[in-house]
């Protein structure tokens, strides 16, 4: 369905969809010759209103973001990026009322950043990061030298 080159052709992730029922599909990812459901099983991986973007800072940082309604009434999704420290494609899961707006990539990993539009927190920004790190922020995260900030514009099938 769609391929995203995260760090050269040997580190490409593919998003696949199949088994349509009304307006939903079962979504899978493929990388490293392994195909997996995007979530635990076929039922959890059935999504509607799914959007994705293969995004870049136009230099050397690339990210693949998928979000949609999977088995719930709020948006769930995942950020995929190449972690140069361990040489692998990594994944960060998230669940919010709106879609992410930015991805920040640094030597320490990646963050997927949201404008907080819900009432769960009084903070302006929400950030999901490596190792299930979740932050509530009043100021937009500063991008230092050597870090990349990618603004997202999701696309629909």
N, CA, C and O atoms as a GROMACS GRO file, in nm:
protein
  628
    1UNK      N    1   0.082  -0.119   0.000
    1UNK     CA    2   0.000   0.000   0.000
    1UNK      C    3   0.086   0.126   0.000
    1UNK      O    4   0.075   0.209  -0.090
    2UNK      N    5   0.176   0.140   0.103
    2UNK     CA    6   0.265   0.256   0.106
    2UNK      C    7   0.397   0.214   0.172
    2UNK      O    8   0.398   0.139   0.269
    3UNK      N    9   0.507   0.265   0.118
    3UNK     CA   10   0.640   0.238   0.172
    3UNK      C   11   0.700   0.369   0.220
    3UNK      O   12   0.676   0.475   0.163
    4UNK      N   13   0.780   0.360   0.328
    4UNK     CA   14   0.849   0.478   0.380
    4UNK      C   15   0.993   0.438   0.411
    4UNK      O   16   1.019   0.353   0.496
    5UNK      N   17   1.086   0.502   0.341
    5UNK     CA   18   1.228   0.477   0.361
    5UNK      C   19   1.276   0.560   0.480
    5UNK      O   20   1.280   0.683   0.471
    6UNK      N   21   1.310   0.494   0.590
    6UNK     CA   22   1.350   0.565   0.711
    6UNK      C   23   1.499   0.592   0.718
    6UNK      O   24   1.541   0.693   0.775
    7UNK      N   25   1.580   0.504   0.661
    7UNK     CA   26   1.726   0.522   0.661
    7UNK      C   27   1.783   0.437   0.548
    7UNK      O   28   1.850   0.337   0.574
    8UNK      N   29   1.757   0.476   0.427
    8UNK     CA   30   1.802   0.398   0.313
    8UNK      C   31   1.706   0.284   0.285
    8UNK      O   32   1.620   0.252   0.367
    9UNK      N   33   1.721   0.221   0.169
    9UNK     CA   34   1.626   0.118   0.127
    9UNK      C   35   1.628  -0.005   0.218
    9UNK      O   36   1.528  -0.077   0.225
   10UNK      N   37   1.738  -0.030   0.288
   10UNK     CA   38   1.743  -0.145   0.378
   10UNK      C   39   1.664  -0.123   0.507
   10UNK      O   40   1.643  -0.217   0.582
   11UNK      N   41   1.620  -0.001   0.533
   11UNK     CA   42   1.540   0.031   0.652
   11UNK      C   43   1.411   0.099   0.608
   11UNK      O   44   1.383   0.214   0.643
   12UNK      N   45   1.333   0.024   0.531
   12UNK     CA   46   1.205   0.072   0.479
   12UNK      C   47   1.092   0.002   0.553
   12UNK      O   48   1.099  -0.118   0.578
   13UNK      N   49   0.989   0.078   0.588
   13UNK     CA   50   0.870   0.021   0.651
   13UNK      C   51   0.754   0.034   0.552
   13UNK      O   52   0.743   0.134   0.482
   14UNK      N   53   0.670  -0.068   0.549
   14UNK     CA   54   0.552  -0.067   0.462
   14UNK      C   55   0.427  -0.077   0.547
   14UNK      O   56   0.423  -0.150   0.646
   15UNK      N   57   0.325  -0.003   0.508
   15UNK     CA   58   0.193  -0.013   0.570
   15UNK      C   59   0.104  -0.087   0.472
   15UNK      O   60   0.091  -0.046   0.356
   16UNK      N   61   0.043  -0.194   0.517
   16UNK     CA   62  -0.043  -0.278   0.435
   16UNK      C   63  -0.184  -0.276   0.492
   16UNK      O   64  -0.202  -0.263   0.613
   17UNK      N   65  -0.283  -0.288   0.405
   17UNK     CA   66  -0.420  -0.299   0.454
   17UNK      C   67  -0.496  -0.401   0.371
   17UNK      O   68  -0.470  -0.419   0.252
   18UNK      N   69  -0.591  -0.466   0.437
   18UNK     CA   70  -0.672  -0.567   0.370
   18UNK      C   71  -0.797  -0.595   0.449
   18UNK      O   72  -0.826  -0.528   0.548
   19UNK      N   73  -0.873  -0.695   0.405
   19UNK     CA   74  -0.996  -0.739   0.471
   19UNK      C   75  -1.093  -0.625   0.498
   19UNK      O   76  -1.128  -0.599   0.613
   20UNK      N   77  -1.138  -0.555   0.392
   20UNK     CA   78  -1.230  -0.443   0.414
   20UNK      C   79  -1.367  -0.488   0.464
   20UNK      O   80  -1.423  -0.586   0.416
   21UNK      N   81  -1.419  -0.413   0.560
   21UNK     CA   82  -1.558  -0.426   0.605
   21UNK      C   83  -1.609  -0.283   0.619
   21UNK      O   84  -1.560  -0.206   0.702
   22UNK      N   85  -1.707  -0.249   0.541
   22UNK     CA   86  -1.766  -0.115   0.534
   22UNK      C   87  -1.654  -0.012   0.516
   22UNK      O   88  -1.596  -0.005   0.407
   23UNK      N   89  -1.620   0.067   0.619
   23UNK     CA   90  -1.517   0.171   0.604
   23UNK      C   91  -1.391   0.139   0.684
   23UNK      O   92  -1.313   0.229   0.714
   24UNK      N   93  -1.371   0.012   0.718
   24UNK     CA   94  -1.253  -0.024   0.798
   24UNK      C   95  -1.171  -0.131   0.728
   24UNK      O   96  -1.220  -0.205   0.643
   25UNK      N   97  -1.044  -0.138   0.766
   25UNK     CA   98  -0.950  -0.236   0.712
   25UNK      C   99  -0.865  -0.289   0.826
   25UNK      O  100  -0.855  -0.228   0.932
   26UNK      N  101  -0.803  -0.404   0.802
   26UNK     CA  102  -0.703  -0.455   0.895
   26UNK      C  103  -0.567  -0.404   0.845
   26UNK      O  104  -0.532  -0.422   0.728
   27UNK      N  105  -0.492  -0.342   0.936
   27UNK     CA  106  -0.362  -0.282   0.901
   27UNK      C  107  -0.248  -0.365   0.956
   27UNK      O  108  -0.252  -0.416   1.068
   28UNK      N  109  -0.144  -0.376   0.873
   28UNK     CA  110  -0.021  -0.446   0.912
   28UNK      C  111   0.098  -0.361   0.872
   28UNK      O  112   0.088  -0.274   0.785
   29UNK      N  113   0.212  -0.387   0.936
   29UNK     CA  114   0.338  -0.325   0.895
   29UNK      C  115   0.433  -0.434   0.852
   29UNK      O  116   0.425  -0.549   0.897
   30UNK      N  117   0.524  -0.397   0.762
   30UNK     CA  118   0.628  -0.491   0.719
   30UNK      C  119   0.761  -0.418   0.720
   30UNK      O  120   0.776  -0.312   0.659
   31UNK      N  121   0.857  -0.474   0.791
   31UNK     CA  122   0.996  -0.428   0.784
   31UNK      C  123   1.086  -0.541   0.828
   31UNK      O  124   1.048  -0.624   0.910
   32UNK      N  125   1.207  -0.541   0.773
   32UNK     CA  126   1.299  -0.650   0.802
   32UNK      C  127   1.245  -0.785   0.760
   32UNK      O  128   1.271  -0.885   0.828
   33UNK      N  129   1.171  -0.794   0.651
   33UNK     CA  130   1.111  -0.916   0.599
   33UNK      C  131   1.007  -0.978   0.692
   33UNK      O  132   0.967  -1.092   0.672
   34UNK      N  133   0.962  -0.903   0.793
   34UNK     CA  134   0.862  -0.954   0.887
   34UNK      C  135   0.736  -0.868   0.875
   34UNK      O  136   0.742  -0.745   0.878
   35UNK      N  137   0.621  -0.935   0.860
   35UNK     CA  138   0.492  -0.867   0.856
   35UNK      C  139   0.421  -0.891   0.987
   35UNK      O  140   0.411  -1.005   1.034
   36UNK      N  141   0.371  -0.783   1.047
   36UNK     CA  142   0.302  -0.790   1.177
   36UNK      C  143   0.173  -0.709   1.169
   36UNK      O  144   0.161  -0.615   1.091
   37UNK      N  145   0.075  -0.748   1.252
   37UNK     CA  146  -0.041  -0.662   1.270
   37UNK      C  147   0.008  -0.533   1.333
   37UNK      O  148   0.106  -0.534   1.407
   38UNK      N  149  -0.058  -0.422   1.304
   38UNK     CA  150  -0.014  -0.295   1.361
   38UNK      C  151  -0.036  -0.294   1.513
   38UNK      O  152   0.037  -0.227   1.586
   39UNK      N  153  -0.136  -0.371   1.559
   39UNK     CA  154  -0.156  -0.393   1.703
   39UNK      C  155  -0.152  -0.544   1.729
   39UNK      O  156  -0.106  -0.619   1.643
   40UNK      N  157  -0.198  -0.589   1.843
   40UNK     CA  158  -0.178  -0.727   1.886
   40UNK      C  159  -0.229  -0.834   1.792
   40UNK      O  160  -0.162  -0.935   1.769
   41UNK      N  161  -0.349  -0.815   1.736
   41UNK     CA  162  -0.409  -0.918   1.652
   41UNK      C  163  -0.495  -0.850   1.545
   41UNK      O  164  -0.498  -0.727   1.535
   42UNK      N  165  -0.564  -0.932   1.465
   42UNK     CA  166  -0.644  -0.877   1.355
   42UNK      C  167  -0.754  -0.784   1.405
   42UNK      O  168  -0.775  -0.678   1.347
   43UNK      N  169  -0.823  -0.823   1.510
   43UNK     CA  170  -0.933  -0.739   1.560
   43UNK      C  171  -0.882  -0.605   1.611
   43UNK      O  172  -0.941  -0.501   1.581
   44UNK      N  173  -0.774  -0.605   1.688
   44UNK     CA  174  -0.718  -0.480   1.741
   44UNK      C  175  -0.658  -0.394   1.630
   44UNK      O  176  -0.644  -0.273   1.647
   45UNK      N  177  -0.624  -0.455   1.517
   45UNK     CA  178  -0.561  -0.384   1.406
   45UNK      C  179  -0.661  -0.336   1.301
   45UNK      O  180  -0.621  -0.279   1.199
   46UNK      N  181  -0.790  -0.358   1.326
   46UNK     CA  182  -0.893  -0.309   1.234
   46UNK      C  183  -0.915  -0.161   1.263
   46UNK      O  184  -0.950  -0.123   1.375
   47UNK      N  185  -0.893  -0.078   1.162
   47UNK     CA  186  -0.902   0.065   1.182
   47UNK      C  187  -0.984   0.135   1.076
   47UNK      O  188  -0.997   0.087   0.963
   48UNK      N  189  -1.040   0.249   1.114
   48UNK     CA  190  -1.111   0.336   1.020
   48UNK      C  191  -1.057   0.477   1.037
   48UNK      O  192  -0.992   0.509   1.137
   49UNK      N  193  -1.084   0.561   0.939
   49UNK     CA  194  -1.033   0.699   0.941
   49UNK      C  195  -0.880   0.702   0.961
   49UNK      O  196  -0.827   0.791   1.026
   50UNK      N  197  -0.812   0.603   0.904
   50UNK     CA  198  -0.667   0.592   0.921
   50UNK      C  199  -0.596   0.687   0.826
   50UNK      O  200  -0.627   0.693   0.707
   51UNK      N  201  -0.501   0.761   0.880
   51UNK     CA  202  -0.416   0.851   0.803
   51UNK      C  203  -0.271   0.815   0.830
   51UNK      O  204  -0.238   0.759   0.934
   52UNK      N  205  -0.184   0.847   0.736
   52UNK     CA  206  -0.042   0.819   0.752
   52UNK      C  207   0.039   0.926   0.681
   52UNK      O  208  -0.011   0.998   0.594
   53UNK      N  209   0.164   0.935   0.721
   53UNK     CA  210   0.256   1.026   0.655
   53UNK      C  211   0.398   0.974   0.670
   53UNK      O  212   0.442   0.940   0.779
   54UNK      N  213   0.468   0.970   0.559
   54UNK     CA  214   0.612   0.948   0.558
   54UNK      C  215   0.672   1.088   0.552
   54UNK      O  216   0.662   1.156   0.449
   55UNK      N  217   0.733   1.131   0.661
   55UNK     CA  218   0.775   1.271   0.674
   55UNK      C  219   0.926   1.281   0.688
   55UNK      O  220   0.992   1.189   0.733
   56UNK      N  221   0.978   1.397   0.648
   56UNK     CA  222   1.122   1.420   0.652
   56UNK      C  223   1.150   1.565   0.685
   56UNK      O  224   1.068   1.653   0.659
   57UNK      N  225   1.268   1.590   0.742
   57UNK     CA  226   1.312   1.728   0.764
   57UNK      C  227   1.389   1.780   0.642
   57UNK      O  228   1.451   1.886   0.649
   58UNK      N  229   1.386   1.706   0.532
   58UNK     CA  230   1.456   1.739   0.407
   58UNK      C  231   1.607   1.728   0.420
   58UNK      O  232   1.680   1.770   0.330
   59UNK      N  233   1.656   1.672   0.530
   59UNK     CA  234   1.800   1.651   0.548
   59UNK      C  235   1.824   1.502   0.566
   59UNK      O  236   1.841   1.429   0.469
   60UNK      N  237   1.826   1.457   0.691
   60UNK     CA  238   1.854   1.316   0.714
   60UNK      C  239   1.760   1.250   0.814
   60UNK      O  240   1.779   1.132   0.846
   61UNK      N  241   1.660   1.320   0.864
   61UNK     CA  242   1.565   1.262   0.960
   61UNK      C  243   1.436   1.225   0.888
   61UNK      O  244   1.378   1.306   0.815
   62UNK      N  245   1.391   1.103   0.909
   62UNK     CA  246   1.269   1.053   0.846
   62UNK      C  247   1.184   0.984   0.951
   62UNK      O  248   1.235   0.921   1.043
   63UNK      N  249   1.052   0.995   0.935
   63UNK     CA  250   0.960   0.933   1.029
   63UNK      C  251   0.835   0.889   0.953
   63UNK      O  252   0.798   0.947   0.851
   64UNK      N  253   0.771   0.786   1.006
   64UNK     CA  254   0.646   0.736   0.949
   64UNK      C  255   0.543   0.735   1.061
   64UNK      O  256   0.562   0.670   1.164
   65UNK      N  257   0.433   0.808   1.041
   65UNK     CA  258   0.330   0.821   1.144
   65UNK      C  259   0.199   0.766   1.089
   65UNK      O  260   0.157   0.801   0.979
   66UNK      N  261   0.134   0.680   1.168
   66UNK     CA  262   0.005   0.622   1.134
   66UNK      C  263  -0.090   0.653   1.250
   66UNK      O  264  -0.054   0.633   1.366
   67UNK      N  265  -0.212   0.700   1.219
   67UNK     CA  266  -0.310   0.723   1.325
   67UNK      C  267  -0.450   0.698   1.271
   67UNK      O  268  -0.477   0.719   1.152
   68UNK      N  269  -0.539   0.652   1.360
   68UNK     CA  270  -0.676   0.625   1.321
   68UNK      C  271  -0.756   0.573   1.437
   68UNK      O  272  -0.709   0.571   1.551
   69UNK      N  273  -0.877   0.532   1.408
   69UNK     CA  274  -0.965   0.476   1.512
   69UNK      C  275  -0.952   0.324   1.508
   69UNK      O  276  -1.003   0.259   1.417
   70UNK      N  277  -0.884   0.270   1.608
   70UNK     CA  278  -0.863   0.126   1.621
   70UNK      C  279  -0.931   0.081   1.751
   70UNK      O  280  -0.884   0.114   1.860
   71UNK      N  281  -1.039   0.006   1.740
   71UNK     CA  282  -1.109  -0.055   1.855
   71UNK      C  283  -1.142   0.042   1.968
   71UNK      O  284  -1.157  -0.001   2.082
   72UNK      N  285  -1.155   0.169   1.940
   72UNK     CA  286  -1.189   0.264   2.046
   72UNK      C  287  -1.252   0.388   1.982
   72UNK      O  288  -1.259   0.399   1.860
   73UNK      N  289  -1.299   0.478   2.066
   73UNK     CA  290  -1.361   0.599   2.012
   73UNK      C  291  -1.267   0.719   2.018
   73UNK      O  292  -1.312   0.833   2.013
   74UNK      N  293  -1.138   0.693   2.027
   74UNK     CA  294  -1.037   0.799   2.021
   74UNK      C  295  -0.927   0.754   1.927
   74UNK      O  296  -0.920   0.637   1.889
   75UNK      N  297  -0.842   0.846   1.889
   75UNK     CA  298  -0.736   0.815   1.793
   75UNK      C  299  -0.620   0.742   1.861
   75UNK      O  300  -0.575   0.780   1.969
   76UNK      N  301  -0.574   0.640   1.796
   76UNK     CA  302  -0.454   0.568   1.838
   76UNK      C  303  -0.358   0.571   1.720
   76UNK      O  304  -0.399   0.589   1.606
   77UNK      N  305  -0.232   0.554   1.749
   77UNK     CA  306  -0.137   0.550   1.640
   77UNK      C  307   0.001   0.513   1.685
   77UNK      O  308   0.025   0.479   1.801
   78UNK      N  309   0.092   0.520   1.588
   78UNK     CA  310   0.231   0.484   1.614
   78UNK      C  311   0.322   0.568   1.526
   78UNK      O  312   0.291   0.600   1.411
   79UNK      N  313   0.436   0.601   1.583
   79UNK     CA  314   0.545   0.666   1.512
   79UNK      C  315   0.653   0.561   1.492
   79UNK      O  316   0.691   0.492   1.586
   80UNK      N  317   0.703   0.548   1.369
   80UNK     CA  318   0.814   0.459   1.339
   80UNK      C  319   0.930   0.546   1.293
   80UNK      O  320   0.913   0.637   1.212
   81UNK      N  321   1.049   0.517   1.344
   81UNK     CA  322   1.168   0.592   1.305
   81UNK      C  323   1.289   0.501   1.318
   81UNK      O  324   1.286   0.400   1.387
   82UNK      N  325   1.398   0.539   1.249
   82UNK     CA  326   1.522   0.463   1.257
   82UNK      C  327   1.608   0.521   1.368
   82UNK      O  328   1.643   0.639   1.366
   83UNK      N  329   1.641   0.437   1.465
   83UNK     CA  330   1.726   0.477   1.577
   83UNK      C  331   1.870   0.445   1.541
   83UNK      O  332   1.910   0.329   1.539
   84UNK      N  333   1.948   0.548   1.512
   84UNK     CA  334   2.087   0.527   1.469
   84UNK      C  335   2.175   0.472   1.581
   84UNK      O  336   2.280   0.415   1.554
   85UNK      N  337   2.132   0.489   1.707
   85UNK     CA  338   2.212   0.438   1.818
   85UNK      C  339   2.212   0.285   1.822
   85UNK      O  340   2.316   0.224   1.849
   86UNK      N  341   2.096   0.223   1.796
   86UNK     CA  342   2.092   0.076   1.798
   86UNK      C  343   2.073   0.015   1.659
   86UNK      O  344   2.067  -0.107   1.645
   87UNK      N  345   2.064   0.099   1.557
   87UNK     CA  346   2.057   0.050   1.420
   87UNK      C  347   1.928  -0.022   1.384
   87UNK      O  348   1.928  -0.109   1.297
   88UNK      N  349   1.818   0.013   1.452
   88UNK     CA  350   1.691  -0.056   1.429
   88UNK      C  351   1.577   0.045   1.411
   88UNK      O  352   1.586   0.160   1.453
   89UNK      N  353   1.471  -0.003   1.348
   89UNK     CA  354   1.348   0.075   1.342
   89UNK      C  355   1.279   0.061   1.477
   89UNK      O  356   1.260  -0.050   1.527
   90UNK      N  357   1.242   0.174   1.534
   90UNK     CA  358   1.175   0.177   1.664
   90UNK      C  359   1.032   0.227   1.647
   90UNK      O  360   0.997   0.286   1.544
   91UNK      N  361   0.951   0.202   1.748
   91UNK     CA  362   0.809   0.239   1.745
   91UNK      C  363   0.773   0.310   1.874
   91UNK      O  364   0.816   0.271   1.983
   92UNK      N  365   0.692   0.415   1.862
   92UNK     CA  366   0.635   0.485   1.977
   92UNK      C  367   0.484   0.487   1.957
   92UNK      O  368   0.435   0.541   1.858
   93UNK      N  369   0.410   0.429   2.051
   93UNK     CA  370   0.264   0.427   2.046
   93UNK      C  371   0.206   0.549   2.116
   93UNK      O  372   0.266   0.603   2.208
   94UNK      N  373   0.088   0.592   2.070
   94UNK     CA  374   0.022   0.706   2.133
   94UNK      C  375  -0.130   0.691   2.119
   94UNK      O  376  -0.178   0.616   2.035
   95UNK      N  377  -0.202   0.764   2.203
   95UNK     CA  378  -0.349   0.768   2.198
   95UNK      C  379  -0.392   0.906   2.248
   95UNK      O  380  -0.367   0.941   2.363
   96UNK      N  381  -0.458   0.982   2.162
   96UNK     CA  382  -0.504   1.117   2.197
   96UNK      C  383  -0.634   1.146   2.124
   96UNK      O  384  -0.679   1.067   2.041
   97UNK      N  385  -0.694   1.260   2.154
   97UNK     CA  386  -0.819   1.301   2.089
   97UNK      C  387  -0.795   1.359   1.950
   97UNK      O  388  -0.886   1.361   1.867
   98UNK      N  389  -0.675   1.406   1.924
   98UNK     CA  390  -0.641   1.464   1.794
   98UNK      C  391  -0.514   1.399   1.741
   98UNK      O  392  -0.444   1.326   1.812
   99UNK      N  393  -0.485   1.426   1.616
   99UNK     CA  394  -0.366   1.367   1.552
   99UNK      C  395  -0.241   1.447   1.590
   99UNK      O  396  -0.250   1.565   1.623
  100UNK      N  397  -0.126   1.381   1.585
  100UNK     CA  398  -0.002   1.451   1.620
  100UNK      C  399   0.030   1.560   1.518
  100UNK      O  400  -0.012   1.554   1.403
  101UNK      N  401   0.106   1.661   1.565
  101UNK     CA  402   0.143   1.774   1.478
  101UNK      C  403   0.291   1.777   1.444
  101UNK      O  404   0.328   1.828   1.338
  102UNK      N  405   0.377   1.723   1.531
  102UNK     CA  406   0.521   1.730   1.509
  102UNK      C  407   0.589   1.602   1.554
  102UNK      O  408   0.538   1.528   1.639
  103UNK      N  409   0.705   1.578   1.496
  103UNK     CA  410   0.796   1.473   1.541
  103UNK      C  411   0.932   1.538   1.562
  103UNK      O  412   0.982   1.610   1.476
  104UNK      N  413   0.990   1.513   1.678
  104UNK     CA  414   1.124   1.562   1.709
  104UNK      C  415   1.216   1.441   1.716
  104UNK      O  416   1.187   1.344   1.786
  105UNK      N  417   1.327   1.446   1.642
  105UNK     CA  418   1.423   1.336   1.640
  105UNK      C  419   1.558   1.387   1.687
  105UNK      O  420   1.609   1.489   1.640
  106UNK      N  421   1.615   1.314   1.783
  106UNK     CA  422   1.747   1.349   1.837
  106UNK      C  423   1.826   1.221   1.859
  106UNK      O  424   1.776   1.111   1.834
  107UNK      N  425   1.948   1.235   1.904
  107UNK     CA  426   2.032   1.118   1.933
  107UNK      C  427   1.971   1.032   2.044
  107UNK      O  428   2.000   0.912   2.051
  108UNK      N  429   1.888   1.090   2.130
  108UNK     CA  430   1.825   1.016   2.238
  108UNK      C  431   1.698   0.943   2.194
  108UNK      O  432   1.639   0.869   2.273
  109UNK      N  433   1.657   0.961   2.070
  109UNK     CA  434   1.536   0.897   2.021
  109UNK      C  435   1.442   0.997   1.959
  109UNK      O  436   1.484   1.105   1.915
  110UNK      N  437   1.316   0.964   1.956
  110UNK     CA  438   1.216   1.050   1.893
  110UNK      C  439   1.105   1.081   1.992
  110UNK      O  440   1.085   1.012   2.092
  111UNK      N  441   1.032   1.188   1.961
  111UNK     CA  442   0.913   1.228   2.034
  111UNK      C  443   0.805   1.259   1.933
  111UNK      O  444   0.832   1.319   1.829
  112UNK      N  445   0.683   1.220   1.961
  112UNK     CA  446   0.569   1.261   1.881
  112UNK      C  447   0.492   1.361   1.968
  112UNK      O  448   0.458   1.332   2.082
  113UNK      N  449   0.467   1.480   1.912
  113UNK     CA  450   0.417   1.594   1.991
  113UNK      C  451   0.278   1.635   1.943
  113UNK      O  452   0.252   1.645   1.823
  114UNK      N  453   0.189   1.659   2.039
  114UNK     CA  454   0.051   1.697   2.015
  114UNK      C  455   0.023   1.834   2.074
  114UNK      O  456   0.081   1.872   2.177
  115UNK      N  457  -0.066   1.909   2.010
  115UNK     CA  458  -0.127   2.024   2.076
  115UNK      C  459  -0.236   1.965   2.165
  115UNK      O  460  -0.316   1.884   2.118
  116UNK      N  461  -0.240   2.004   2.290
  116UNK     CA  462  -0.340   1.949   2.382
  116UNK      C  463  -0.473   2.019   2.359
  116UNK      O  464  -0.488   2.137   2.391
  117UNK      N  465  -0.569   1.947   2.305
  117UNK     CA  466  -0.702   2.002   2.280
  117UNK      C  467  -0.807   1.943   2.373
  117UNK      O  468  -0.923   1.984   2.370
  118UNK      N  469  -0.768   1.847   2.455
  118UNK     CA  470  -0.862   1.784   2.546
  118UNK      C  471  -0.860   1.850   2.682
  118UNK      O  472  -0.790   1.949   2.703
  119UNK      N  473  -0.936   1.796   2.773
  119UNK     CA  474  -0.944   1.852   2.907
  119UNK      C  475  -0.874   1.764   3.010
  119UNK      O  476  -0.888   1.787   3.130
  120UNK      N  477  -0.798   1.665   2.966
  120UNK     CA  478  -0.731   1.575   3.059
  120UNK      C  479  -0.613   1.641   3.130
  120UNK      O  480  -0.572   1.597   3.237
  121UNK      N  481  -0.560   1.747   3.070
  121UNK     CA  482  -0.442   1.812   3.124
  121UNK      C  483  -0.453   1.963   3.102
  121UNK      O  484  -0.516   2.008   3.007
  122UNK      N  485  -0.392   2.039   3.191
  122UNK     CA  486  -0.390   2.185   3.175
  122UNK      C  487  -0.271   2.232   3.093
  122UNK      O  488  -0.256   2.351   3.070
  123UNK      N  489  -0.186   2.139   3.050
  123UNK     CA  490  -0.065   2.174   2.976
  123UNK      C  491  -0.095   2.191   2.827
  123UNK      O  492  -0.191   2.133   2.775
  124UNK      N  493  -0.013   2.270   2.760
  124UNK     CA  494  -0.037   2.307   2.620
  124UNK      C  495   0.004   2.198   2.520
  124UNK      O  496  -0.059   2.183   2.416
  125UNK      N  497   0.109   2.122   2.552
  125UNK     CA  498   0.160   2.020   2.462
  125UNK      C  499   0.173   1.887   2.534
  125UNK      O  500   0.198   1.882   2.655
  126UNK      N  501   0.155   1.778   2.458
  126UNK     CA  502   0.172   1.643   2.509
  126UNK      C  503   0.274   1.574   2.421
  126UNK      O  504   0.271   1.588   2.299
  127UNK      N  505   0.364   1.500   2.482
  127UNK     CA  506   0.473   1.436   2.408
  127UNK      C  507   0.486   1.290   2.449
  127UNK      O  508   0.490   1.257   2.568
  128UNK      N  509   0.492   1.203   2.349
  128UNK     CA  510   0.517   1.060   2.370
  128UNK      C  511   0.657   1.033   2.318
  128UNK      O  512   0.692   1.076   2.208
  129UNK      N  513   0.738   0.960   2.396
  129UNK     CA  514   0.875   0.935   2.356
  129UNK      C  515   0.917   0.790   2.374
  129UNK      O  516   0.837   0.703   2.407
  130UNK      N  517   1.044   0.768   2.351
  130UNK     CA  518   1.105   0.636   2.361
  130UNK      C  519   1.087   0.580   2.502
  130UNK      O  520   1.086   0.655   2.600
  131UNK      N  521   1.074   0.449   2.513
  131UNK     CA  522   1.057   0.378   2.640
  131UNK      C  523   0.933   0.423   2.716
  131UNK      O  524   0.934   0.435   2.838
  132UNK      N  525   0.824   0.449   2.641
  132UNK     CA  526   0.694   0.487   2.698
  132UNK      C  527   0.699   0.617   2.778
  132UNK      O  528   0.617   0.636   2.868
  133UNK      N  529   0.792   0.705   2.747
  133UNK     CA  530   0.802   0.834   2.815
  133UNK      C  531   0.688   0.925   2.770
  133UNK      O  532   0.671   0.949   2.650
  134UNK      N  533   0.609   0.976   2.865
  134UNK     CA  534   0.499   1.067   2.836
  134UNK      C  535   0.523   1.196   2.914
  134UNK      O  536   0.545   1.193   3.035
  135UNK      N  537   0.517   1.310   2.843
  135UNK     CA  538   0.540   1.439   2.907
  135UNK      C  539   0.424   1.533   2.878
  135UNK      O  540   0.369   1.533   2.768
  136UNK      N  541   0.388   1.614   2.978
  136UNK     CA  542   0.294   1.723   2.961
  136UNK      C  543   0.375   1.851   2.971
  136UNK      O  544   0.444   1.874   3.071
  137UNK      N  545   0.368   1.936   2.867
  137UNK     CA  546   0.457   2.051   2.857
  137UNK      C  547   0.379   2.181   2.843
  137UNK      O  548   0.276   2.186   2.775
  138UNK      N  549   0.429   2.286   2.907
  138UNK     CA  550   0.369   2.419   2.891
  138UNK      C  551   0.434   2.496   2.777
  138UNK      O  552   0.371   2.585   2.719
  139UNK      N  553   0.558   2.462   2.745
  139UNK     CA  554   0.633   2.528   2.636
  139UNK      C  555   0.663   2.424   2.528
  139UNK      O  556   0.682   2.306   2.557
  140UNK      N  557   0.667   2.471   2.404
  140UNK     CA  558   0.701   2.381   2.294
  140UNK      C  559   0.846   2.334   2.312
  140UNK      O  560   0.932   2.414   2.347
  141UNK      N  561   0.874   2.205   2.290
  141UNK     CA  562   1.010   2.155   2.308
  141UNK      C  563   1.111   2.227   2.219
  141UNK      O  564   1.087   2.245   2.099
  142UNK      N  565   1.220   2.268   2.276
  142UNK     CA  566   1.326   2.337   2.203
  142UNK      C  567   1.404   2.235   2.121
  142UNK      O  568   1.434   2.125   2.168
  143UNK      N  569   1.437   2.274   1.998
  143UNK     CA  570   1.518   2.189   1.912
  143UNK      C  571   1.661   2.242   1.914
  143UNK      O  572   1.686   2.356   1.875
  144UNK      N  573   1.753   2.158   1.958
  144UNK     CA  574   1.894   2.196   1.967
  144UNK      C  575   1.968   2.156   1.840
  144UNK      O  576   1.913   2.087   1.754
  145UNK      N  577   2.093   2.198   1.830
  145UNK     CA  578   2.177   2.162   1.717
  145UNK      C  579   2.188   2.010   1.710
  145UNK      O  580   2.210   1.943   1.811
  146UNK      N  581   2.172   1.956   1.591
  146UNK     CA  582   2.179   1.812   1.572
  146UNK      C  583   2.045   1.742   1.587
  146UNK      O  584   2.034   1.621   1.563
  147UNK      N  585   1.941   1.816   1.627
  147UNK     CA  586   1.807   1.760   1.639
  147UNK      C  587   1.722   1.808   1.522
  147UNK      O  588   1.750   1.911   1.461
  148UNK      N  589   1.617   1.732   1.491
  148UNK     CA  590   1.528   1.768   1.381
  148UNK      C  591   1.386   1.778   1.430
  148UNK      O  592   1.342   1.699   1.513
  149UNK      N  593   1.313   1.876   1.377
  149UNK     CA  594   1.171   1.891   1.405
  149UNK      C  595   1.097   1.881   1.273
  149UNK      O  596   1.124   1.956   1.179
  150UNK      N  597   1.004   1.788   1.266
  150UNK     CA  598   0.927   1.764   1.144
  150UNK      C  599   0.781   1.800   1.172
  150UNK      O  600   0.721   1.746   1.265
  151UNK      N  601   0.725   1.889   1.091
  151UNK     CA  602   0.582   1.921   1.103
  151UNK      C  603   0.504   1.821   1.019
  151UNK      O  604   0.541   1.793   0.906
  152UNK      N  605   0.396   1.769   1.075
  152UNK     CA  606   0.318   1.664   1.010
  152UNK      C  607   0.196   1.721   0.939
  152UNK      O  608   0.134   1.817   0.984
  153UNK      N  609   0.164   1.659   0.827
  153UNK     CA  610   0.043   1.686   0.750
  153UNK      C  611  -0.006   1.551   0.702
  153UNK      O  612   0.037   1.504   0.597
  154UNK      N  613  -0.095   1.488   0.776
  154UNK     CA  614  -0.137   1.350   0.746
  154UNK      C  615  -0.212   1.345   0.613
  154UNK      O  616  -0.273   1.443   0.569
  155UNK      N  617  -0.207   1.228   0.551
  155UNK     CA  618  -0.277   1.207   0.424
  155UNK      C  619  -0.375   1.092   0.439
  155UNK      O  620  -0.356   1.003   0.523
  156UNK      N  621  -0.478   1.095   0.358
  156UNK     CA  622  -0.578   0.989   0.361
  156UNK      C  623  -0.562   0.902   0.238
  156UNK      O  624  -0.509   0.946   0.136
  157UNK      N  625  -0.609   0.779   0.248
  157UNK     CA  626  -0.602   0.691   0.130
  157UNK      C  627  -0.691   0.741   0.017
  157UNK      O  628  -0.697   0.678  -0.089
   0.00000   0.00000   0.00000
